[in-house]
């Protein structure tokens, strides 16, 4: 069999020599070139999602680098019979496996990973990963590998810290390796869980502090929150009672107030108490003047007030007057809880509308296979985004759709113009027909061919590609992306940056001690560039400052990416690892302090070999004094706000 990829080097048949040499020396035996499987070959195969045609005798002659690349390519393609990418402990983590690895761990990376997975498994042996560490070991512990929340989780799960471990933690403090904000948020979690009794000294309400403490607050159960002194006051006027969550009771800045209100609305229980209704009503009355994250959270919270007649009135008014599908997507789940008939009308509008993301939310709202299926399938076929198609497939199980009906609806998609549609259809249909062949590659568009060619060139060259992100402030950081690991995704982000795609977007996701996510054209966690790129998963460790692609399923990457603010081992091999931040001493504190709705001024590709200029310091955020009820100035019956993602629809890491 002959390899089908252009850069694959075939054995030479002859060598050109001068005629005189040929006459005098006679026939020359020329040694054959060693077969190769290059980085460009891998790009071709992974783009097409087809196993490369390589003869067994040629593969036997691969060098170690080419053989490793070949095996990784097969695993990434994932066709039936391909080798597994993930080892057992990552593919199917169990407590026994990770306790064994915890006791064998030596390096900080190994110890943190074992602690992380044991916490996710709620093991009472999680702290075994840190056994044997002493105060002396604290000197060598990586500065940005934070243990504050991991140890709090272990204690909440029933682990006890041995005296020797306390010495190690005290040693971290002595070395300046304990982050003041993280330790306060971790202590707050312990207080809410009843493990500790007292909060640490409160901090000023900066955006980073508000997000950290509110995330700790929202992790607790509603019953645990009710035990906090001042809980009732916090429901009635959150901005005036920050001491309840361990912050100084000061008037926060505008950015911090937005962070507070989004998390406050998101953290309300599904059956919100009546005492919280005036805060929501005040926000709805001035909705058009609020920052994006606040608007989205307020509209989404409407469905939590089923006992408030005004909530249904507000929802119905918005549904009737609003034309922006992004806000209506947030409204539909809330309206479903408040007014079923009005929700049915809105659902029908969104199913038949032009917005593919709104169509996906409407499909998730359907209790049965929708009517007018022929018209709906035509719309879904032509949608630029995959979301509605994914929602339809997810609905089949919920609706109990017979296999023969699913087959009739999905078989045409095996010939769709995009690989992702073919792959999604194949996953469903292959469960009914084990002999169904792996889907063929889709025909390249000119844009596909150009992106693939750039990816191949980057992979062959192997040099890092550097992106500078400048936020309003001004604040900036530089990403160092690795095309030897993820050439298609690196090339895609570079091409989008050159087009100015990211400029002016807002940062919709900031999760303390986890990730900052950006790249949505809607400035939410939804949407993309109108196409998807292949996953290029690897076993690269997700250290603090790693860059990865946000997804809503395999091969659904597009423009959204995230940067980790602590190690996140559960992402290994499941999300494409692109690279890491440069200068983590500067970049990671910037990300820790970043507010929701931070504006991206520009993302640019830096010239090769040219150092990035030092970022300028960010000025302080101007403080604003909200009314006591957080009441904006005027009422807007119809608003236009990008959608708040519904569960399962948004792309994430």
Secondary structure, DSSP 4 states (H G I P E B T S, - for coil): ----STTPPPPP------HHHHHHH---PPPPPPP---HHHHHHHHHHT------HHHHTT--HHHHHHHHHHHHHH--TTPPPSS-HHHHS--HHHHHHHHHH--SHHHHHHHHHHHHHTT-TTGGGGGTT--TTGGGGS-TT---HHHHHHHHHTT----HHHHHHHHHHHHTT-S-HHHHHHHHHHHHHTTS-------B---HHHHHHHHHHHHHS-HHHHHTSTTHHHHHH-GGG-GGGGTB--SPPBHHHHHHHHHHHHHHS-SS--GGGHHHHHHHHHTGGGS-HHHHHHHHHGGGG-TT-HHHHHHHHHHHHH---HHHHHHHHHHHHHH-HHHHHHHHHHHHHSS-HHHHHHHHHH-SSS-SSHHHHHHHHHH-SSSHHHHHHHHHHHHHT--HHHHHHHHGGGGG-SSHHHHHHHHHHHTTT-TTPPPPPPPPPPHHHHHHHHHHHHHHHH---EEEEEEETTTEEEEEEE-HHHHHHHHHHHHHHHHTTTTTT-B--EEETTTEEEE--TTSSS---SSS-B----------TTEEEE-BSSTT-BSS-EEEESS--GGGTTTS-EEEEES-HHHHHHHHHTPPTT-BEEEEEEPPTT-PPPPPPPPPPPPB----TT---S---SS---PPPPPTTTS-B-
